[in-house]
């Protein structure tokens, strides 16, 4: 059995999409970050960092339970578990991992810093938030160029697409600012998939 601990964030959404796309039965446990539920002892026992998402697989490799945090690690685990959305071929696999990491490092950092500078840090800074919005717009333009003449970030639908989708969905103002028609078409293709629509609404 898979137990999925999550909340309404980009990190939670990408794992939720992966679970649905893989068709894996799972129980969803919502951890209300606004109420501080991520700091309760029972959750900290799963992830001492106190962050979602967390996945518990009671039937991990060799039948032993596995508990994982970090959205990227969970997605890779599920891809390996099911044999889906991560090519086996060397070149295709490398390209998938490149765009997967670009989404989870460069793009995710930029959107996170936008959020931190307008919401969490003691001294809010609209100037700094705009700096990171500009950076994210530049990254979106790089992705837009990549998507010219292709459906997905790699040669086929993959974890790279699922990793990036929540960032694009949660930053429509940056998408509009960037002027990225290929990225918009890609976003709409993903949003129309039943598994994605179930998660993203």
Secondary structure as UniProt FT lines:
FT   STRAND          2..6
FT   HELIX           10..22
FT   STRAND          26..30
FT   HELIX           33..35
FT   HELIX           37..39
FT   HELIX           41..44
FT   TURN            45..46
FT   TURN            48..49
FT   STRAND          54..57
FT   TURN            58..59
FT   HELIX           61..63
FT   STRAND          66..69
FT   HELIX           71..82
FT   HELIX           90..102
FT   HELIX           103..107
FT   HELIX           108..115
FT   HELIX           116..120
FT   HELIX           126..146
FT   TURN            147..149
FT   HELIX           159..170
FT   HELIX           172..178
FT   HELIX           181..191
FT   HELIX           194..200
//
